[in-house]
Amino acid sequence: MPDAAHIFDTRLLTERRNRAAASAGAHDFLLRRVAEDFAERLAIVRRSFPVALDLGCHHGVLGREIGAAASVGRLISLDPSEAMLAQAAPPRVAGQLDALPFAEGSLDLVVSGLSLHFVDDLPGALIQIRRALKPDGLLLAALLGGRTLHELREAWLLAEDEVAGGASPRVAPFADVRDLGGLLQRAGFALPVSDSDVVSVTYSDPLALMRDIKGMGAANMLTARRRVPVTRRLLMRACEIYVERFGLDNGRVPATFEILTLTAWTPHESQQKPLKPGSAKTRLADVLGVPERKV
């Protein structure tokens, strides 16, 4: 039985990213969306980041966007895949997403685009990031959320139950936006904010979606996956169920991707702090201009 503490096969994740590296630019529409969003968010932050890290940099599309910002100085690219890393901007570090080789308080900014949902211990990874950041350092990360590929998940579950008599884990367990703020606080971050962006994409058929996922280097790498080849009968039945349940009137099929964005700072004395309970000097009723009524 696989170790319950190891959800993902990290060796397989690295191999699949290496194989996908040559054509990564043809399948990076989600990463480009994240890169544009991060650039807009950083543009409104009035401070500089002399040393930044692109954690899980893929082929460098996020790093190129962030590195062009006037507020960002030296940007370090880190990824477990050497083939992906070779396309990112230097300096480059080959390493795991949850084992950061950086000294405490050595970074001003950490950005991460669609990589942290592949770590076994997300709270532990967040703690390492917080330790590597200087006081008042910024974390800006995007992860895939729980609504991601719910159509594909349902189609595979039903097809495997029907054809094979039981389902195999195929789609990774994703975080919920409501839980991430708490995880950031547990990791020691201040001013945590998490938000959700649901992206709906259409494909000509379910096989085109599966090819796109493979092109992202994000095909099934769960440790508990079934280790036998998928039969043609099972694949075709999963596609049939997908079309039957989710097919659109124009003959295409939709796929949902939920992008959860995390923004948090390492604690610093200059940051705003909540007032103590009972310290307010103005009544809420006066501010709103309404009469106060006792319940």
HUKA-V24195 format. One record per residue. RES is the residue in three letters. PSI is psi as a letter, one per 40 degrees, with the letter a starting at -180 (999 if undefined). Layout:
# HUKA-V24195
RES/PSI  RES/PSI
This chain:
# HUKA-V24195
MET/h  PRO/i  ASP/h  ALA/d  ALA/e  HIS/g  ILE/d  PHE/i  ASP/g  THR/d  ARG/d  LEU/d  LEU/d  THR/d  GLU/d  ARG/d  ARG/d  ASN/d  ARG/d  ALA/e  ALA/d  ALA/d  SER/f  ALA/d  GLY/e  ALA/e  HIS/f  ASP/f  PHE/d  LEU/d  LEU/d  ARG/d  ARG/d  VAL/d  ALA/d  GLU/d  ASP/d  PHE/d  ALA/d  GLU/d  ARG/d  LEU/d  ALA/d  ILE/e  VAL/h  ARG/g  ARG/i  SER/i  PHE/g  PRO/d  VAL/h  ALA/i  LEU/h  ASP/g  LEU/h  GLY/f  CYS/e  HIS/b  HIS/e  GLY/e  VAL/d  LEU/d  GLY/d  ARG/d  GLU/d  ILE/d  GLY/d  ALA/e  ALA/h  ALA/d  SER/e  VAL/h  GLY/b  ARG/h  LEU/h  ILE/h  SER/h  LEU/h  ASP/i  PRO/e  SER/h  GLU/d  ALA/d  MET/d  LEU/d  ALA/d  GLN/e  ALA/i  ALA/i  PRO/i  PRO/i  ARG/i  VAL/h  ALA/h  GLY/i  GLN/i  LEU/d  ASP/f  ALA/g  LEU/h  PRO/f  PHE/i  ALA/i  GLU/h  GLY/f  SER/e  LEU/i  ASP/d  LEU/h  VAL/h  VAL/i  SER/h  GLY/h  LEU/f  SER/d  LEU/e  HIS/e  PHE/e  VAL/i  ASP/d  ASP/g  LEU/d  PRO/d  GLY/d  ALA/d  LEU/d  ILE/d  GLN/d  ILE/d  ARG/d  ARG/d  ALA/d  LEU/i  LYS/i  PRO/h  ASP/f  GLY/i  LEU/h  LEU/h  LEU/h  ALA/i  ALA/h  LEU/i  LEU/h  GLY/i  GLY/d  ARG/e  THR/h  LEU/f  HIS/d  GLU/d  LEU/d  ARG/d  GLU/d  ALA/d  TRP/d  LEU/d  LEU/d  ALA/d  GLU/d  ASP/d  GLU/d  VAL/d  ALA/e  GLY/e  GLY/i  ALA/i  SER/i  PRO/h  ARG/d  VAL/h  ALA/i  PRO/h  PHE/i  ALA/i  ASP/i  VAL/d  ARG/d  ASP/d  LEU/d  GLY/d  GLY/d  LEU/d  LEU/d  GLN/d  ARG/d  ALA/e  GLY/e  PHE/i  ALA/i  LEU/f  PRO/h  VAL/h  SER/h  ASP/i  SER/h  ASP/h  VAL/h  VAL/h  SER/h  VAL/i  THR/i  TYR/i  SER/d  ASP/i  PRO/d  LEU/d  ALA/d  LEU/d  MET/d  ARG/d  ASP/d  ILE/d  LYS/d  GLY/d  MET/e  GLY/f  ALA/f  ALA/i  ASN/h  MET/f  LEU/h  THR/d  ALA/e  ARG/i  ARG/h  ARG/f  VAL/i  PRO/i  VAL/h  THR/i  ARG/d  ARG/d  LEU/d  LEU/d  MET/d  ARG/d  ALA/d  CYS/d  GLU/d  ILE/d  TYR/d  VAL/d  GLU/d  ARG/d  PHE/e  GLY/i  LEU/i  ASP/d  ASN/e  GLY/e  ARG/i  VAL/i  PRO/i  ALA/h  THR/h  PHE/h  GLU/h  ILE/h  LEU/h  THR/h  LEU/h  THR/h  ALA/i  TRP/i  THR/i  PRO/i  HIS/i  GLU/d  SER/e  GLN/i  GLN/i  LYS/i  PRO/i  LEU/i  LYS/i  PRO/h  GLY/e  SER/e  ALA/i  LYS/e  THR/h  ARG/i  LEU/d  ALA/d  ASP/d  VAL/d  LEU/e  GLY/f  VAL/i  PRO/i  GLU/h  ARG/h  LYS/h  VAL/999
